[in-house]
Amino acid sequence: MIKATVYVTIKQSVLDPQGVAVQGALHSLGFNEVESLRIGKYMEIELDTDNREEAEERLKVMCEKLLANTVVENYRFELEG
């Protein structure tokens, strides 16, 4: 079994309204040192395989078909096991 950690983030060139809202909320709470904030997604996936190459290929397809909107998001993953 291989455990994958997938990180999906909004591309730098894309406006992140949720990040802007959270940054504004932090400022209103007195955390004025926050200069910028971007929101992303974190996923843990367990794959029923021991083949790392196959796991990487399958994860790439999963990310490009469902887990990330590659027009506005970047993704990366790490494998354990």
C-alpha positions in Angstrom: 0.0 0.0 0.0 1.2 3.5 -0.9 0.0 6.6 0.9 -0.1 9.8 -1.1 -0.4 13.4 0.1 -1.8 15.7 -2.5 -1.5 19.5 -2.3 -3.7 21.7 -4.6 -3.0 25.5 -4.7 -4.4 28.3 -6.8 -1.9 29.6 -9.3 -0.1 32.8 -8.4 -1.6 34.6 -11.4 -5.2 33.9 -10.2 -7.1 36.0 -7.7 -7.9 34.1 -4.5 -11.0 35.7 -3.0 -11.2 33.2 -0.1 -7.6 34.0 0.8 -8.3 37.7 0.6 -11.3 37.3 2.9 -9.3 35.3 5.5 -6.5 37.8 5.3 -9.0 40.6 6.0 -10.5 38.7 8.9 -7.0 38.2 10.4 -6.3 41.9 10.0 -9.6 42.7 11.9 -8.4 40.4 14.7 -5.2 42.4 15.0 -2.8 40.2 12.9 -1.7 43.0 10.7 1.6 41.4 9.9 -0.1 39.0 7.4 0.8 40.5 4.0 -0.8 37.9 1.8 -2.7 34.6 2.2 -3.7 31.9 -0.2 -6.1 29.0 0.4 -5.4 25.5 -0.9 -6.5 21.9 -0.5 -4.8 19.0 1.3 -5.7 15.4 0.6 -4.5 12.0 1.9 -5.1 9.0 -0.4 -4.2 5.4 0.2 -3.6 3.4 -2.9 -3.8 -0.4 -3.0 -0.5 -0.9 -4.9 3.1 -1.3 -4.2 4.2 0.0 -7.6 5.4 3.6 -7.2 5.5 4.3 -10.9 1.9 3.1 -11.3 0.8 5.1 -8.3 2.4 8.3 -9.7 0.7 7.8 -13.1 -2.7 7.1 -11.5 -2.4 10.2 -9.1 -1.5 12.4 -12.0 -4.7 11.3 -13.8 -6.8 11.7 -10.7 -5.5 15.2 -10.2 -6.0 16.3 -13.8 -9.5 14.8 -14.1 -11.0 15.6 -10.7 -8.8 16.8 -7.8 -7.5 19.9 -9.4 -8.8 22.4 -11.9 -5.5 22.7 -13.9 -6.7 25.9 -15.6 -6.5 27.9 -12.3 -4.8 25.4 -9.8 -1.4 23.7 -9.5 -1.0 20.4 -7.8 1.8 18.3 -6.4 1.9 15.0 -4.5 4.3 13.1 -2.2 4.3 9.3 -1.9 5.1 7.2 1.3 5.4 3.5 1.5 
